[in-house]
Amino acid sequence: MAYVIGDDCVMCGACQAQCPADAISEGDGKYEINPDACIDCGGCASQCPAEAITQA
């Protein structure tokens, strides 16, 4: 089950730097996770200071 980034995203980039699959990119107003590339490791969620990343 892929992770998703909610509207609480503060665009800090901590999640993108942590992603080993390069599945996270800047979107319109928040970062986005490509569900096809996400390997469900959870590294992004543990790095998010806004707790905006959850499992879909």
N, CA, C and O atoms as a GROMACS GRO file, in nm:
protein
  224
    1MET      N    1   0.084  -0.118   0.000
    1MET     CA    2   0.000   0.000   0.000
    1MET      C    3   0.089   0.125   0.000
    1MET      O    4   0.168   0.144   0.092
    2ALA      N    5   0.076   0.206  -0.100
    2ALA     CA    6   0.160   0.326  -0.114
    2ALA      C    7   0.125   0.431  -0.009
    2ALA      O    8   0.016   0.431   0.049
    3TYR      N    9   0.219   0.520   0.012
    3TYR     CA   10   0.198   0.633   0.102
    3TYR      C   11   0.146   0.751   0.022
    3TYR      O   12   0.170   0.761  -0.099
    4VAL      N   13   0.074   0.842   0.090
    4VAL     CA   14   0.023   0.963   0.028
    4VAL      C   15   0.057   1.082   0.116
    4VAL      O   16   0.072   1.069   0.237
    5ILE      N   17   0.069   1.198   0.053
    5ILE     CA   18   0.099   1.320   0.124
    5ILE      C   19  -0.026   1.407   0.127
    5ILE      O   20  -0.083   1.440   0.023
    6GLY      N   21  -0.069   1.443   0.247
    6GLY     CA   22  -0.191   1.520   0.264
    6GLY      C   23  -0.170   1.670   0.254
    6GLY      O   24  -0.058   1.717   0.229
    7ASP      N   25  -0.276   1.743   0.272
    7ASP     CA   26  -0.275   1.889   0.259
    7ASP      C   27  -0.196   1.959   0.369
    7ASP      O   28  -0.172   2.079   0.359
    8ASP      N   29  -0.156   1.888   0.473
    8ASP     CA   30  -0.076   1.947   0.580
    8ASP      C   31   0.070   1.965   0.540
    8ASP      O   32   0.149   2.019   0.618
    9CYS      N   33   0.107   1.920   0.421
    9CYS     CA   34   0.246   1.931   0.372
    9CYS      C   35   0.292   2.077   0.375
    9CYS      O   36   0.221   2.167   0.331
   10VAL      N   37   0.412   2.098   0.429
   10VAL     CA   38   0.469   2.233   0.439
   10VAL      C   39   0.580   2.256   0.336
   10VAL      O   40   0.653   2.355   0.344
   11MET      N   41   0.594   2.165   0.240
   11MET     CA   42   0.690   2.179   0.129
   11MET      C   43   0.835   2.193   0.178
   11MET      O   44   0.912   2.268   0.119
   12CYS      N   45   0.871   2.122   0.283
   12CYS     CA   46   1.007   2.133   0.336
   12CYS      C   47   1.108   2.048   0.258
   12CYS      O   48   1.227   2.078   0.259
   13GLY      N   49   1.062   1.942   0.192
   13GLY     CA   50   1.149   1.856   0.113
   13GLY      C   51   1.216   1.743   0.189
   13GLY      O   52   1.291   1.666   0.131
   14ALA      N   53   1.188   1.731   0.319
   14ALA     CA   54   1.250   1.625   0.399
   14ALA      C   55   1.213   1.486   0.346
   14ALA      O   56   1.296   1.396   0.347
   15CYS      N   57   1.092   1.470   0.302
   15CYS     CA   58   1.045   1.341   0.252
   15CYS      C   59   1.116   1.303   0.122
   15CYS      O   60   1.157   1.189   0.103
   16GLN      N   61   1.130   1.400   0.033
   16GLN     CA   62   1.194   1.374  -0.096
   16GLN      C   63   1.339   1.330  -0.078
   16GLN      O   64   1.385   1.239  -0.147
   17ALA      N   65   1.409   1.395   0.013
   17ALA     CA   66   1.548   1.360   0.038
   17ALA      C   67   1.563   1.220   0.096
   17ALA      O   68   1.666   1.156   0.077
   18GLN      N   69   1.461   1.172   0.166
   18GLN     CA   70   1.466   1.042   0.233
   18GLN      C   71   1.426   0.926   0.142
   18GLN      O   72   1.460   0.811   0.171
   19CYS      N   73   1.356   0.953   0.033
   19CYS     CA   74   1.298   0.846  -0.049
   19CYS      C   75   1.404   0.771  -0.132
   19CYS      O   76   1.467   0.830  -0.219
   20PRO      N   77   1.424   0.641  -0.104
   20PRO     CA   78   1.524   0.563  -0.178
   20PRO      C   79   1.477   0.526  -0.320
   20PRO      O   80   1.558   0.488  -0.404
   21ALA      N   81   1.347   0.537  -0.345
   21ALA     CA   82   1.292   0.499  -0.475
   21ALA      C   83   1.271   0.619  -0.567
   21ALA      O   84   1.223   0.603  -0.679
   22ASP      N   85   1.305   0.738  -0.521
   22ASP     CA   86   1.286   0.860  -0.598
   22ASP      C   87   1.142   0.873  -0.645
   22ASP      O   88   1.115   0.910  -0.759
   23ALA      N   89   1.048   0.841  -0.555
   23ALA     CA   90   0.905   0.841  -0.588
   23ALA      C   91   0.836   0.972  -0.552
   23ALA      O   92   0.717   0.988  -0.579
   24ILE      N   93   0.908   1.066  -0.491
   24ILE     CA   94   0.847   1.189  -0.443
   24ILE      C   95   0.894   1.308  -0.526
   24ILE      O   96   1.013   1.324  -0.553
   25SER      N   97   0.798   1.390  -0.567
   25SER     CA   98   0.830   1.509  -0.646
   25SER      C   99   0.744   1.626  -0.600
   25SER      O  100   0.641   1.608  -0.535
   26GLU      N  101   0.789   1.747  -0.636
   26GLU     CA  102   0.712   1.866  -0.602
   26GLU      C  103   0.585   1.871  -0.684
   26GLU      O  104   0.586   1.852  -0.805
   27GLY      N  105   0.475   1.896  -0.615
   27GLY     CA  106   0.347   1.913  -0.683
   27GLY      C  107   0.300   2.056  -0.668
   27GLY      O  108   0.379   2.145  -0.637
   28ASP      N  109   0.173   2.078  -0.690
   28ASP     CA  110   0.115   2.211  -0.679
   28ASP      C  111   0.073   2.236  -0.534
   28ASP      O  112  -0.036   2.199  -0.492
   29GLY      N  113   0.161   2.301  -0.459
   29GLY     CA  114   0.132   2.334  -0.320
   29GLY      C  115   0.171   2.228  -0.219
   29GLY      O  116   0.164   2.253  -0.099
   30LYS      N  117   0.212   2.112  -0.265
   30LYS     CA  118   0.258   2.006  -0.175
   30LYS      C  119   0.337   1.904  -0.257
   30LYS      O  120   0.328   1.900  -0.380
   31TYR      N  121   0.414   1.822  -0.188
   31TYR     CA  122   0.486   1.715  -0.256
   31TYR      C  123   0.388   1.602  -0.287
   31TYR      O  124   0.285   1.588  -0.221
   32GLU      N  125   0.422   1.522  -0.387
   32GLU     CA  126   0.337   1.410  -0.427
   32GLU      C  127   0.420   1.282  -0.437
   32GLU      O  128   0.538   1.286  -0.471
   33ILE      N  129   0.358   1.170  -0.407
   33ILE     CA  130   0.423   1.040  -0.415
   33ILE      C  131   0.364   0.962  -0.532
   33ILE      O  132   0.242   0.946  -0.542
   34ASN      N  133   0.451   0.914  -0.620
   34ASN     CA  134   0.408   0.830  -0.731
   34ASN      C  135   0.380   0.691  -0.674
   34ASN      O  136   0.473   0.622  -0.632
   35PRO      N  137   0.253   0.648  -0.674
   35PRO     CA  138   0.220   0.518  -0.613
   35PRO      C  139   0.282   0.399  -0.684
   35PRO      O  140   0.302   0.294  -0.624
   36ASP      N  141   0.313   0.415  -0.812
   36ASP     CA  142   0.375   0.305  -0.888
   36ASP      C  143   0.522   0.289  -0.854
   36ASP      O  144   0.577   0.180  -0.871
   37ALA      N  145   0.587   0.396  -0.807
   37ALA     CA  146   0.729   0.391  -0.773
   37ALA      C  147   0.752   0.369  -0.624
   37ALA      O  148   0.859   0.323  -0.584
   38CYS      N  149   0.653   0.400  -0.541
   38CYS     CA  150   0.666   0.387  -0.395
   38CYS      C  151   0.688   0.240  -0.356
   38CYS      O  152   0.616   0.151  -0.401
   39ILE      N  153   0.789   0.217  -0.272
   39ILE     CA  154   0.820   0.081  -0.228
   39ILE      C  155   0.770   0.054  -0.086
   39ILE      O  156   0.807  -0.047  -0.025
   40ASP      N  157   0.688   0.143  -0.034
   40ASP     CA  158   0.623   0.126   0.097
   40ASP      C  159   0.721   0.111   0.213
   40ASP      O  160   0.694   0.037   0.308
   41CYS      N  161   0.833   0.180   0.207
   41CYS     CA  162   0.932   0.167   0.314
   41CYS      C  163   0.898   0.251   0.437
   41CYS      O  164   0.939   0.218   0.548
   42GLY      N  165   0.821   0.360   0.417
   42GLY     CA  166   0.782   0.445   0.529
   42GLY      C  167   0.885   0.546   0.572
   42GLY      O  168   0.862   0.621   0.668
   43GLY      N  169   0.997   0.552   0.504
   43GLY     CA  170   1.102   0.647   0.539
   43GLY      C  171   1.056   0.790   0.530
   43GLY      O  172   1.094   0.874   0.611
   44CYS      N  173   0.974   0.820   0.432
   44CYS     CA  174   0.924   0.955   0.413
   44CYS      C  175   0.836   0.998   0.530
   44CYS      O  176   0.846   1.110   0.580
   45ALA      N  177   0.748   0.908   0.574
   45ALA     CA  178   0.656   0.940   0.683
   45ALA      C  179   0.731   0.967   0.812
   45ALA      O  180   0.690   1.054   0.890
   46SER      N  181   0.839   0.895   0.835
   46SER     CA  182   0.913   0.914   0.960
   46SER      C  183   0.991   1.045   0.959
   46SER      O  184   1.029   1.094   1.066
   47GLN      N  185   1.016   1.103   0.841
   47GLN     CA  186   1.091   1.228   0.831
   47GLN      C  187   1.002   1.352   0.824
   47GLN      O  188   1.053   1.463   0.837
   48CYS      N  189   0.874   1.336   0.805
   48CYS     CA  190   0.783   1.449   0.784
   48CYS      C  191   0.754   1.523   0.914
   48CYS      O  192   0.692   1.467   1.004
   49PRO      N  193   0.800   1.650   0.926
   49PRO     CA  194   0.776   1.725   1.049
   49PRO      C  195   0.630   1.764   1.069
   49PRO      O  196   0.588   1.794   1.181
   50ALA      N  197   0.551   1.766   0.960
   50ALA     CA  198   0.410   1.804   0.968
   50ALA      C  199   0.318   1.683   0.984
   50ALA      O  200   0.197   1.698   0.995
   51GLU      N  201   0.376   1.563   0.984
   51GLU     CA  202   0.300   1.438   0.991
   51GLU      C  203   0.192   1.433   0.884
   51GLU      O  204   0.079   1.390   0.909
   52ALA      N  205   0.229   1.478   0.764
   52ALA     CA  206   0.134   1.486   0.653
   52ALA      C  207   0.132   1.361   0.567
   52ALA      O  208   0.054   1.352   0.472
   53ILE      N  209   0.218   1.263   0.596
   53ILE     CA  210   0.229   1.143   0.512
   53ILE      C  211   0.169   1.023   0.584
   53ILE      O  212   0.206   0.990   0.696
   54THR      N  213   0.074   0.958   0.514
   54THR     CA  214   0.006   0.840   0.568
   54THR      C  215  -0.002   0.733   0.463
   54THR      O  216   0.022   0.759   0.345
   55GLN      N  217  -0.034   0.612   0.504
   55GLN     CA  218  -0.055   0.504   0.408
   55GLN      C  219  -0.191   0.521   0.342
   55GLN      O  220  -0.289   0.556   0.409
   56ALA      N  221  -0.197   0.496   0.213
   56ALA     CA  222  -0.323   0.511   0.138
   56ALA      C  223  -0.420   0.398   0.171
   56ALA      O  224  -0.530   0.394   0.117
   0.00000   0.00000   0.00000
